[in-house]
Amino acid sequence: MAGNVEGRCDPRFEAVKREFERNFAERGEVGASVCLSVGGETLVDLWGGMANPETGDAWREDTISIVFSCSKAATALCAHVLIDRGELDPDAPVAKYWPEFAKNGKEATTVQMMLNHESALPALRDPVKPGGFADWDYMIGRMEDEEAFWEPGTRNGYHMINFGWTVGELVRRVSGKSLGTFFREEVAGKTGARFWLGLPETEDVHIAPIRMYEPKADDVPTEFTIKLMTDPDSIQHKSFLNTGGWDFNDRKMQAAEIGGGGGLSNARGQVAMYTPLATNDGSLVSADRVQNMSMVSTATHRDVTLLIPTRFASGFMKSMDNRGRRLGPGTSAIMGDKAFGHVGAGGSIGFADPECGMAFSYTMNQMGNGLLLNDRGQSLIDAAYASLGYRTDAPGAWIR
């Protein structure tokens, strides 16, 4: 299938194109896009495969798909825009902006704790009503009423989908605009990014349906997967499966502003969003704010939710190297040391690396195995850094 790859690639990044073609030929890719810019110039913009194999519909230049938790970076960026303007204080208690949240053990929660996945709401204990993810007010009420799973700020546990409502409601309270509206006007509109947190049903777009990963007989399950499948009372089960029947391929659900996992874009759209951060041009946030966004703000040897070591900046993932640990497949995401961004379920990713001025993204419709990246996305990142003259990723992040 390598012959159906289209787009353009600067000769300096021919290795990225080769790995992209290998994904189709050897690694089970169905439809995908990869894009990167350096210093604000787009040097790789490739796509290929099938958007929908059942109908024979090809992946086009403008095809988009659900990018799952890559959406968290878009939500976090909205918060950072407000922080940069002095309208949102990361050290302030959430109650300053959202008084109704401060109850049931969540009274001392700060804005920074929400960005750090430390606000103790990784899941919801009681069932989400059918279609609940599309009802913003209902989900905000659930965030307010839920009892903290631990003392906020004392532990880190990935907020699978809830991040979109905890951080997203702060954006709404401070700006007076819904999360999707704020992102559209203050980020996507200013960067030209074809990226939506809530895609209007009237928008004429070409969407590739997501294809679920089908487990293989020789798969080695992660501890997260084991808990997910065997313990219905666990954070893992409730954070992943208590969704009110969320069908992410349903066009009506795609119109909902699900900032923790419902965004739609492609690699080009994410690169457009990340490029001003990679070049540090000040068009979205100040240079000081970009520096803050690139710094580790919380790290743990055992994330309460994912049950693996994790490293986060304020709302973004940092390079996570778990290759030497026996934790199962897809538990690493290796980027540059200064890079910050976010992976999405199944293996998509977008990030900015201010050290080399690179913005990078890979999106696809066939989900892979694991919690973070699989060999399809990681091979593209590795090729990109090698093409830029980076020497090794042995320390746990790519270095020159």
JOLIN-V833966 format. One line per field, one symbol per residue. ss: DSSP state (H for helix, E for strand, L for the rest). phi: phi as a letter, one per 40 degrees, with the letter a starting at -180 (. if undefined). psi: psi as a letter, one per 30 degrees, with the letter a starting at -180 (. if undefined). A space follows every 10 residues. Layout:
ss = ???
phi = ???
psi = ???
This chain:
ss = LHHHLEEEEL HHHHHHHHHH HHHHHHLLLL EEEEEEEELL EEEEEEEEEE EELLLLEELL LLLEEELLLH HHHHHHHHHH HHHHLLLLLL LLEHHHLLHH HLLLLLLLLE HHHHHLLLLL LLLLLLLLLL LHHHLHHHHH HHHHHLLLLL LLLLLLLLLL LLHHHHHHHH HHHHHLLLHH HHHHHHHHHH HLLLLELLLL LLLLLLELLL ELLLLLLLLL LLHHHHHHHH LLLLHHHHHH HLLLLLLLLL HHHHLLLLLL LLLEELHHHH HHHHHHHHHL LLLLLLHHHH HHHLLLLEEE LLLLLLLLLE EELLLLELLE LLLLLLLLLL LLELLELLLE EEEELLLEEE EEELLLLEEE EEEELELLLL LLLLHHHHHH HHHHHHHLLL LELLLLLEEL
phi = .dcccbhbac dcbdcccccc ccdccbbgcb aaabaabbgg bcbbabaigb caccbgcccb dbcbacbfcd cccccccdcc cccccgcbbc cccddcbadc ccafgbcccb dcccccgbcg bcabccdccd gcccbdcccc cccccccdca cdgcabadcd bcdccccccc dccccgbcdc cccccbbccc bgccabbhcd ccccbbbccc bccbdbcccb cccdcccdcb bcccdccccc bcbggdbccc dccccccccc abcbabcccc ccccdccccf cgcbaccccc dcccccbaaa cacdccgbcb bbccgbcbdb bbccbcbgcg bbacbcccca aacbdghcaa abbccbgcbb abbabccbch cbcbcccccc cdccccccgc cabdchacbc
psi = fffgklalkk ffgeeeeeee eeeeefggke klkkkklkgf kjfkjlllak ejfefgklkl egkllkgbff eeeeeeeeee eeeffgfkjf flkefefief filhggegkl eeeefghggg hflkelkklk geffjeeeee eeeefkkkfl jkfflkjkid ffefeeeeee eeeefgllee eeeeefdeef fgkikkijjk ffkjljkjkk klkjklegkj kleeeeeeff jfgleeeeee figggjjfgk eeeffkiiff gglkaaeeee eeefefeefh fgfelleeee eeffkkfkll fjkeefhlkl kkaiflklkj jgegkigllh gljjalefkk bkllkfgllk lkjfeggkkk kkllfjkakl eclafeeeee eeeeeefggk elgefflkl.
